[in-house]
Amino acid sequence: MGMPGSGKSSSGKLLARILGYAFEDLDTAIVQRSGMSVNEIFARGGEAEFRAVETDVLATVLDDACALIAKQTALSVVVATGGGAIISKTNRDRITSAADHVIWLDAHVDELVKRTSSSKTARPLLSNNPQKVLSALSDERAGLYEQVATAKIDTTGKKIDQVIDAALQILRQPVQK
């Protein structure tokens, strides 16, 4: 989990591949299961509708991940949440109860702006003044990420292999719930 541009999707996908785990990107799952792009959901009902869809899809994704593990279809699942998934207490509780490890990928706002501005991913919340918006969102969400995270990786200035190495070190640690 982490802010937009922190590296959740790219790191999560690679980490899952290295570990032989299944991978689920929440934003991709939202698009697939709703049949609409993130921009379409925002245009239709604003952020409130997007967050409601996100909450429903997160519950399904986590339930599906637990089912895969229970059936031994997957050893484990790496889930890249959307940046704002932690806004909802329901989502925070679901993530905390479903996951052994919750890694918060953090980065300096300037780095987030640079990464999101060069990304092709649609980010409706960042359409006006990304620096200001990301700074405000980072301030709002930091405490929530801290509540849920079992570990934190600062991705500022790091290459993906450095982030993966840090994540692997975290995953080697015993689970403490």
N, C-alpha and C positions, 0 to 999 in steps of 0.2 A: 504494500500500500504506500501511497505517497502522493504528492502534488502532481498535477499534469507536467510532464516533461522530466520527471524524476528518474525514469527508466524502468517502470514497472513491467510494461509489455515486453520490451526487448530483453531485459534481464530475466524475467520470468520464463519466457519461451526458451531461452538458451539454458537456463538452470534446469528446467524440466527435461530438456533433451539430454543434458549431461547425466542427470540422475536416473533417466529412464522412467520418469514420472509422466502422467498425463498433464496437460496444460489447458487452462481455461482463462480467457481474457474477458472480464465482465462486460466491457464496452462492446466487444464483438458479439457476445452472447445476447446482449440487449438488442442489437440490430437484427440478429438472426431470429430471435424469439418474438420480437414485436413486429417484424416485417417493415420497420421504418428506420431511417438513418437517425442518428442523434440529432442532427439539425431539424429533421422533420418532427421529431418528438417535441423539441423545444419550440418550434414554430406553432405546433398544434396546441400545446398546453403549458408552455413555459417550463421553467426549472421544476416547479412543483410536480408536473406530470412526469417529467424525466425521473425525478427522485422516487416517485411511486413505482414506476416501471423498474427502476434500478433495484429497489427493495424486493420486489417480487422475483426478479431474475436472480438476484443474489441468493435468495432462499432456495430457489431451484438448483442453482449451480452448486451450492454447498451440499444440499441433499443428494444430488447426483454424484458428487465427489465422494461423499461418505458411502454411498451405495457401491460405487466402483471398488473402493477399498474393502468393504465388507465382503463383496463377492470375489475378492482377490483378482479382479480384472485389472486393477492398477495397484502398484505398491503404495503410491501416494499421488496427490494432485497438487500442482502449483496453481494458485489462483491469483491473477493480477486484478485487483479491485480497481474501480474507477476512483479518481482522486477525491470525490466527494461522498463516496459510499459511507464513510465514517460519520457523516453528519447525523444520520439517524441512529438513535440509541438502539433500536431494534437491530439494525445492521451491526453495530459494534458488538452487541451481545451475541449475535449469530456467529460473527467472525471469531470472537473469543472462545465460544464453546466448540466450534467446529475445528479450529486450527491448533496444532501443536506449536507451530512457530508462526509468528506474524512479524515480518520484517518491514520496517518503515524505511523506505528509500527517501532520503532528504537531500535537498540541494539548495544552494543559495538562489535567491530570486533572480539575480542577473543571469545565472546559468539556465534557470527554468524558462526565462523569456527567450534566450538564445535558442534553446532546444525546441520550444513550442513554435517559434516563428519559422523555423526551418523544416518543421514537420508537415506532412500532408494530411494529418489527422484533423478532422473537423472538431473545433473546440468553441462552441457557441458562447461560453462565458468569457472567452478571451478576445472577442471580436472588437472591443473598444478598450484601448489603453491597457495592454497586457501587463506592463510593469506594475501599474497601480493595482489592477485586479489580482495579480498573482501575489503581490505583497500583502494585500488585505486578506486573501484566502489563506495564505501561509500563516499569518498571525491568528486567524480564526480557528484553523484546523490543527495547529501544532499540539495543543493540549489534548485534543481528541486522538490524534495519532499516538501520542505518548501513553494515553490510557490503554490502548489496544495492543500496542507493539510489545513484543517480547525482546526485540533487538532493533537497532537503528544503524543504517549505513549511510554515511554522507557520500553522495555520488558526485559532488562538485568536483569538476576537473578530472574525474576518473574515467578510464576506458572501461568498456563492458567486462573485460576479463578481470579487472581489478574488483569490480562489484561482485562478480560471480565468485571469485576467490574468497571475498569477505563473507558472502552468503554461505558458502560451503563450510567455512569455519564455524559459523553460527549453527548450522544444521548438525554439525558433529557434536555439539554440546548436548548434554542430557536435557530432556524436556522438563521444565519446571512450571507446573500450573498451580 
